[in-house]
Amino acid sequence: MRRVLLLLFLFAMGAIGNGAAWAEPAAGVWVTAEGMAPFLSEMSLDEVRGKARDEARRNAIEQAVGLFVRGTTVLHNSMITDELVSSVARGVIEEEQWLEEHIEEISDKRPGPKLAVWHSKVKARVRPVRVERRAGFSLRASLNKTVFQEGEEALIKVQSSQPAYLHVFSVTQDGSVTLLLPNRFRTDNLFQANQDYFVPDERLRALGVKLRVLLPKNAKRAMEYIKVIATRKAIALVSDKPPNGVFQTFEGMDVGMIRDVVKRLAELDDEDWTETTLPYEVRQ
């Protein structure tokens, strides 16, 4: 059985008092997907069939990732929680059943004969698994405090062991996610290795842009998180749409941002990115 991996970035929530905020489903989920590959010159039938099957597997995992994200979002929107964490996981095919495979002809909207392709349809069981730490590429980050009084300023210090593009997210207890870096004034997020960088940087703070921690409405305390992702390659993890203010913010109901992150991290090899999470508490 061939195991296929895809990266999954989840904002997952745990119930009050539960230290394990996200548990891996033991059985995974079953999905059905299809894949096609054209017959090209000097390609054997086995090679074409293999390409079609690989595409079907990729499509199956993409469907499963969507189910994982939607399931997490439903959980998030239906529970009052005390803890919010971000987990990075992969989707792995544990079992596959090939339902249908055959040669068919399709039109590619060009004059001439139709294109012959191999069509594969798979039913696959996919489950998420934890991502291991990536050797040789590490990320260090810290906050100026771990417990804040409401209204105090938060300052994030980040250092990467290799030159990297840094993406910094603020994840609040009510489910909102703010992209702190890159931002309107700092679109270049490439940083050198083994140097300390601050978010917000001196330029933003000189302009009066500071991170002030706030409690959700009617709350006396909150657990919130800073998520830092470092990539070796230049990639926009979220939409390139410019923010209305300094930072780009996504409300708790906006699942599209999470799906953007899922798809774009999936384009990278494991050794090309790493991440860390900084929890902090806000008190009245």
Buried (B, 14 or more C-beta within 10 A) or exposed (E): EEEBBBBBBBBBBBEEEEEEBBEEEEEBBBBBBBBBBBBEEEBEEEBBBBBBBBBBBBBBBBBBBBBBBEBBBEBBEEEEBBBBBBBBBBBBBEEBEEEEBEEEEEEEEEEEEEBEBBBBBBBBBBBBBEBEEBEEBBBEBBBBBEEBEBEBEBBBBBBBBBEBBBBBBBBBBBBBBBBBBBBBEBEEBEBEEEEEBEBBBEEBBEEEBEBEBBBBEEBEBBBBBBBBBBBBEEBEBBEEEEEEEBBBBBEBEBBEBBBBBBBBBBEBEBEBBBBBBBBBEBBE
